[in-house]
Every structure is written in C-alpha cells, then in structure tokens.
C-alpha cells in the first residue's frame, strides 16, 4: 500500500512527534509498504509565532496538491494541525478522499501557557479539524476520554513503542556528577513546566538534556543544574541510562516517549498524575506519580530498575506500527463501501 503521511513536525526538530512518525514510517516500509512523508522542508517556511525554532510551510496548498497527486496514495494520514495539515485536509475533502488524523499535542493547553486564549475556543477549532477524519488516533485511554468529553468522535488508540536495543541499562559512571542524578529530557520550553523540576530541593544533581527557547533564562536562574543540550542516538541513551531517576514535570503531554525510554534503561520515573504519565507509568513499580513532585522523585529512587526494564520490553514499535496500519482508511476500501451502500439502496 502507498501511504502518505503529512506532518508539520519533522527534522531537524527533536521531539516525540518526529520520533513517532519517523519510526512508524520505517516500520511500515519494513512491512512492505511505500511511505511518502510530506513535511515543511519541501516548502517555503516561516517561523512559528512564539516558537521560531519550528518552521511552518508558507501557503503550501498548491505544491502539496501536486505532491499528493504525483504520489497517488492509497491512504492518507494527517499527523498535525498546522499549515500542512490544514492544506492536506482541504485537498482530501475536495477530492472526496478519506483520511485519518492523529492528536499528538495538547495545543489548547500549550497555547494557554503562552497567551490568554480560552481552552474552549482552541478545542472548538481542533474538534472541527478532526471531525472530517475517518478516525483520529490518540496514544492513551486517558487522552481518548478527554477528547471524547470535548465532543471529539471516531477516536481510536495508537500506542507507542521503544527501541530496547538502544535504550538499555548501561554503566552509570558515564556521568560524573554528584548522585543521585535526577534527569529531564526534552524541549526546554514553558509548556514543559521544567521550572517545577528545577525548583525542587533534591540531593545530588539535576541534569537537563535538550534545548529550546527557555534554556538561556532557566540556565541563568538555576546555575547548579547541568544543561547539556540535545543528545542523539547512543549519546542520548547513555545519558538517560546514567540517571538515577527520570523527572517528567510536564502537565500537557499526550504520552511522553521519553518515559518508556527511561524505563527501558532501568530508570524509574517521577511525574504528576496527569495525561501521559498516568497511562504509561505503573504506579509504585516503574515510577511514582504525585502532585508533590519532590515526594514522587524521592520515592522513585527506591524502585527496582529491573521492573522498569521489564515493563518497557512489553512495548514494541512493531506492535504500535501494526496498530497504526489497522486504523488507516484506504481509498479502495472507502470506494467499496460506497458501492455497497449504493447497491443496497
């Protein structure tokens, strides 16, 4: 099957959305499918307001139409709600072709963290965007319930995986900082609530792996924390495995791939009991969820690393990829359904 995936989030961005889509595309190809990623680097772009590191496609409809028509996809998945996602949605509706979408990011909460935009207004926009899709894929049961409570329909589950051959227990002496080492990995931005972690009175060392618009300010105000920037591949896995506890202060993530990566390294998680962690963390076994993040962090330090690893081993990318594939809405299937409906009329 020829599958087109349209996304506003792509390399050089480093985040869970890009990781999920790139790994899924590789998995689909391994299963014999032809995958075409349509992403911002193929277009003229402009900086995303309030987040200039992210580039959005400028007036992409014409070029996107040509790319889709040339590829001739059997199924189309719109991964994000940005300018490319909107253009792909418009094209599918004009062509009367079915498509699926996914909900990766709690944009209403992200926007409210940056500007006084009412949640109801943002959710109304997103509900309209996804309402035309045959199915909208979400990562967790909690996210499904949240969106359904907001009036979203046709929600299905698309879980996530972890590369357990890369993320695995390693020598903790890789990081020569006073212990215990409490680590955060991800974008350094206001919506990630990193300051809640940096404010904690904890023994040992706080390590921030990642970068973003809030880094310079936070690094200046918390000089004892170690900001090491983005890490990739083996370097990233070595950093994560060297931690004693993985602290995830975000209240707005829909999943948090880094949680599974930490567990695969035998590192327990400390987080708030919110969407994402509440579905990924096995409370008291692979991590501790508590509204008091310091309490969660200190308690997580006492957990058994082997239990964390065992939990991660049950979450494979192959399973997640097959789940994604099963939710697609191929145009041939839609045509068959339409013919059946006419025959029975």
N, C-alpha and C positions, 0 to 999 in steps of 0.2 A: 504494500500500500504506500502511496505517496502522501506524506503528511507535512503540511505547512504549519510552522509554529511562529506566530507573530508576537514579538516582545519589545517593549520599550526599555527593558533592563537587559544589558548584555556587557560583555567585556569592553573596556577594562574595569568595569565595576566589579567589586568583590563583595558578594552578599549571597544570602540563601536562595534568592530567586534565580540568579545566574547559575549557581551551583546546581540547583534542582533541574533547570531546563537543559543545561549542557549535559549533565549526567543522563537525563532521560533521553535526550537525542542520541547519545552514544548507545544507550541500551536498546533503543528502537532499531538502530542500524544493525546492532548485533543480532537482532531477531529477524533481519532480512528486509526491513522497511527502508524506504528512501525518505530522508528528512531534510527539509529546507527551512533554515532559520532566517526569518526576516527581522532585522534589528537596526538600530539607529546608525551604525557605521556605514550603512548603504545609502544614507541620505544626507542632505544638508541638515545641520543641527543647530540648536540654540541651548544655552544653559537653563536648566530647570530653576524657576524662581525659588529663592531661599536655599537652593542646594545646587550650586553651579558645577559641582563635580559630575552631576548627572546631565547628560546631553539628550535632548528630545528632538525627534525628527520634525523638521520645519515643512509644513504643508505637504505631507507625504502621499496624499491620495493617488495622484497620477502615476508616480513611479511604483507605488505599492501595487496598484491595479495591474500594471504591466508585468511585475514580477510574479504575481499570482496567476495571471493568465498564461504566462510562458511556462510556469511550473506545472499547471494543471493538477492541483492536489485532489486526492480522493477524500481527504479530511482536513479541516482547518481548526487549529486551536489558537485562540486569542488569550495570551497569558497575562496581559496587563491592560490597564485602563488609560494609558497615556495617549499621545497623538497617533502613534502607530496602531494601537489597539482600537481607537475610535475609527480610524480610516479603514481598518480591516473589517470592523463590524458593519460600517456603511457599505463596503463593497459586497459583503456576503448578503446583506439584506437586499441590495439592488439586484444581485444575481439570483436571489431566492435560493441560496445555498445554506444548508445547516452548518452550524459551528458550535464549538464548545468554548467555555472560558474557565479561568481559574482565579481564585481570590487568595492572593499571597500576602497582602499587606493591609493592615487596618488603617487605610488612608484617612478616614474621618478623625481617628484619634491622633494620627501624625499631624494632620493639618491643624487640629485644635491646639497641639503643643507649640505651634509656630504662629498661629493667628486666631483671633476670636471668631472662628467660623462654627456655627451651630452644627452639632452632630446630625441632627435631623435633616438638615439641608444636604450635607455630604452623602448621607446614606440614601437619600432620595435619588441623587444623581447616580450613585453606584447601582442601586436597585434597578433603575431604568436601563443602565448599560447592560447588566447581566440578564435582564428579563427576556431578551431576544434569543439567548443561547439555548440550545437543546439541553445542555447540562452545565452547571457551574461546579467546578471541583474545588474542594477545600481539604485541608490536611488533617483536621481533627474533629471528633464528635462535638466538642465544645464550640468550635467555630461554626459548625453546621447549625447547632441550636441557636447560636447568637444571630446568624444571618436569617434563619427562619423566623425568629422573633421580630426581625426588622422587615418582614414581608418578602424576603427572597424565596424563590421557588426553584424546583428541579436541582436541589443541592445533592451532590454525591461526594463520596470520600476518595481522596487520592493521598495516600500516606507518603512517607519519606523513608529514605534509607541512609546507610552509612558505609563507607569503604573500610571494612575492618582489617584489610591487609595493610592499609596506610595508617589508619588510626588504631593504635595498639599500645599496650603498656611498654614503656621504654625506660632507660636509665634517667632517673630524676636529677642526677648531677649535671645534666645538660645546662640547667640554670643555677648559677652560683649566687643565689640571693638568700638572705636570712629566711628561715622557714618558720611556719608554714607559708607556702605561696598560694595566694588567692588570685585567680586569673579571670579576666574578661576577654572575650574575643568577639570582634565585630566592628561595625561602623561606630565612629566616635561622633555621635550626633545627639541633639537634645532629646529626640523621641526615644532613644535607647535608655534614658534615665541613668546614665553611668555615674552621675554625681551621687546617687543614693548609695552606690558601692564605695566610691572614693571617700565619702564622709564616715564610713564605718570605723569604729575603734576596734581594730583587729591586730593580733600578734603577727609578726613576720612581715611579708612583703606583698603589696598589691601590684599586679602586672597587667598592663593594658596592651593587648595585641590588636592592632587595627589603626585606622586613621579616619579623618573626617573633619567637618567644619568646626567642631567644638574642641578639637585636640589642643590647639595653642592656648586657649583660655583655661581649660582644665589642667593642662600640664603646668601652667604658671601658678595656678592656685593650689595644686596638690603636688609639690615638688618631691615628696618622698616616694610617690608612685613611679613605677618604671613603665614609660611609654616606649614601646619597641617598634611601632609601625606595623604595616602589613607584613605577613609572612605567608608563604605558599608551599604546598606540597610537603616534602619531608621536613622542611624547616618549621612549618606550621604544626605538623603532627608532633615533632619533637618538643616544641614549646608547650602544647597542650598536655602531653604526657608528663612533662616535668612539674606540672602544677599539683598541689595537694587538694585543692577544692576549686571548682569552677563556679563563679558567681555570675548569675544572669539577672540583672536588675530590670530588664525591660518589662513593661506592662502592656505593650501593644503588639507584640509579635504573634503571628498566627501559628507558628510551630517552633522554630529555633533549631535548625540543623546542627548548630554547634553543641547543643545539649547531647545529641546522640554521639557526636564526635568525641566529646569529653568522656562519656560513659565507655565508649569503645577503647579509650586509653586507660580505663580503670580509674577515672577521676570522678568523684561524686559531685552532684550539682546542688547549689543553693539558689533558690529563686522565690519569687512571690507566687501565691496560689492563684494564677491568672491563666487566661487562654494561652495555649502553647505549653508551658511547663506542666500545667495540671493534667494534660493528656500524655506527656512524654515521660515525666518523672514518676517512678514507682516510689511513693512516699515512704520514707524510712528505710528504703532498700538501695535505691540508686541516687537518692538525693533527699533533700528536705525542703518543703515549701512552707513558708511562714510569712506573715505580714511584717514581722520583725526580721529583717534580712540578716542582721548580726546573729540572732539566735539560729537562723537557718544555716548560716555559714559555719558556725562553731559546731553545730550538731552534725553537719555533713562530713566534717573532718573525721568523725568516729566511724563512718560506714566502711563496709568491706569492699575494696576495689574489685574483687573477683565477681561480685554480684553485678556491679556496673557493667563489666565486660560481657557477662552472660546475657544481660538484657539487650545490649547493643547487637549481639550476634543474631538475635531473632528479627532484626530489621534490615532487610537487604534491599538494594536498589533494583534488583531484578523483579522482586515482588511488586515494588512501587511502580515500575515501568509497565508491567503487565496490567496493573490496575488502571493506569492512565490509558493504555491502549483499549481496554474494555469499555471505557467511557466515551470514546470518540464517537462522532456522528458522521459516518461516511456518507458521501452524497449518493452513492449507489443504493445504500440501504434506505435513504430518505425517498429516493425515486421509486423503489419497490413498494414502500409503504404507501406512497401517494397513489400508485397504480392499484394497489389492493383496495384502497379506500374508494377509488372510482368504480372498481369492479363490483363492490358491494353496495354501491349507491343505487 
